[in-house]
Amino acid sequence: MLFAGEDLARLTRAELRAKRNQVQIIFQDPYASLNPRMRWLKSSRKGWRPRCRADAADRARRIDALLVEVGLAPEMKQRYPHEFSGGQRSASRSPRVVGRTAAHHLR
């Protein structure tokens, strides 16, 4: 598997461990990727906070912008997974992935 032009299968354990902060598993079933007991925001930001040094207000603005970018209203971040339609669930995965990537670059 290639990531950023690099063959991950050829990396040493140490090199692969260093790359893990840059990748995330994406489930095929968007409903399975969301915890049914957590609102979208709480579930999504768990992976961002340790990697993002921006303050809370800046993180909130970035999350709202990411939701708008994928066609979701910022207010939707307070919804539980069952409150999204199938298409909205699929779209809700994108900001999680993009946000994680963006958080990595905010260090």
C-alpha positions in Angstrom: 0.0 0.0 0.0 1.3 3.4 -0.9 1.0 6.5 1.3 2.4 9.8 0.0 4.3 7.8 -2.6 5.9 5.6 0.0 5.4 1.8 0.1 4.3 1.1 3.7 5.0 -2.6 3.4 8.7 -1.9 3.0 9.0 0.3 6.2 10.7 -0.9 9.4 8.6 -1.1 12.6 10.0 2.2 13.8 9.3 3.9 10.5 5.7 2.5 10.4 5.1 3.6 14.0 6.1 7.2 13.0 3.6 7.1 10.1 0.7 6.1 12.2 -0.1 9.6 13.3 -0.7 10.5 9.7 -3.2 7.8 8.8 -6.6 6.7 10.0 -8.8 3.7 9.4 -11.9 4.5 7.5 -14.8 2.1 7.9 -16.9 1.1 4.9 -20.0 1.5 7.0 -20.3 5.1 8.2 -22.7 4.1 10.9 -20.2 1.6 12.4 -17.5 4.3 12.6 -19.6 6.5 14.9 -20.3 5.7 18.6 -24.1 5.6 19.0 -23.8 7.0 22.5 -21.7 10.0 21.6 -22.6 13.1 19.7 -20.7 13.5 16.4 -18.5 16.3 17.8 -17.3 14.4 20.9 -16.7 11.2 18.9 -14.8 13.1 16.1 -12.6 15.4 18.2 -11.1 12.5 20.2 -8.4 12.0 17.6 -7.8 15.7 17.0 -7.1 17.2 20.4 -3.8 15.5 21.1 -2.5 16.5 17.7 -3.8 20.0 17.6 -2.3 22.9 19.5 -4.9 25.4 18.4 -7.1 26.9 21.2 -10.7 25.7 21.7 -12.3 28.6 19.8 -10.0 28.1 16.8 -10.7 24.3 16.8 -14.4 25.0 16.9 -14.2 27.4 13.9 -12.1 24.8 11.9 -14.6 22.1 12.7 -17.5 24.2 11.6 -15.6 25.1 8.4 -14.9 21.4 7.7 -18.6 20.5 8.1 -19.6 23.2 5.7 -17.0 22.0 3.3 -18.7 18.6 3.0 -22.2 20.1 2.8 -23.3 19.7 6.5 -24.6 22.5 8.7 -22.3 23.3 11.7 -25.2 22.7 14.0 -25.1 19.0 13.0 -22.0 18.5 15.1 -24.3 18.1 18.1 -26.3 15.2 16.6 -26.1 11.6 17.5 -25.4 9.1 14.7 -29.0 7.9 14.4 -30.1 11.5 13.7 -28.1 11.6 10.4 -29.5 10.3 7.1 -27.4 7.7 5.3 -25.8 10.4 3.1 -25.2 12.7 6.0 -23.4 9.8 7.8 -21.2 9.3 4.8 -20.4 13.0 4.6 -19.8 13.2 8.4 -16.8 10.9 8.0 -14.9 13.3 5.7 -14.4 16.1 8.3 -13.1 13.5 10.7 -10.4 12.5 8.3 -9.7 16.0 7.0 -9.7 17.3 10.5 -7.3 14.7 11.8 -5.0 15.6 8.9 -5.4 19.3 9.5 -4.7 18.9 13.2 -1.4 17.1 12.4 -0.4 20.2 10.4 -1.4 22.7 13.2 1.5 21.7 15.5 
